Amino acid sequence: MAKADIHFIPDENILKAVAKVIKTERMKRQLTQEALGTESNVTWRHIQRFESGQLNPSLCSFIKIAGGLGIAPDELLKKVVGEIK
């Protein structure tokens, strides 16, 4: 995807990509939503809402979740961008 094209992507598509990546990475590590919440200092309820695409994570939450997953935030973001359709 060209950098110039990214601002034309609907928010819904971005949220779906964020949801899919967080859930996929959590499941790869065999973490429950509760465990990821504890590891990232984000409530499990927020994790649940991020994974369902109901809530847009703040930058702070995204960075905390990356830490809870043991992945650099920029790597997690690259995965999200790779999922955007």
Buried (B, 14 or more C-beta within 10 A) or exposed (E): EEEEEEEEBEEEEBBBBBBBBBBEBBEEBEBEBEBBBBBBEBBBEBBBBBBEBEBEBEEEBBBBBBBBBEBEBEEBBEBBBEBBE
